[in-house]
């Protein structure tokens, strides 16, 4: 049966989903940046070890 009374508040849901997606994307990009930095550091360390 359909609900009687007030309509659902979908504005806040959409806003929340958008913010959470933004947060998730930010974390993913930061993680990728961290991995790239670590790879560069490891590469530099390995190249100095060989010489």
C-alpha positions, 0 to 999 in steps of 0.5 A: 500500500502507498504511504499516506501523508507527506511526500518523501524528502528526496532532495536531502537524499540526492544531496547526501549521495552527491556529497558521499560520492564526492568524498569517495572520489577524493579518497580514491584520488588521494590514495592513487597520489599516495601510491604514485609518491611511494613508487617514486620513492622506492624507485629512487631508493633502488636506483641509489642502491645500485650505484 
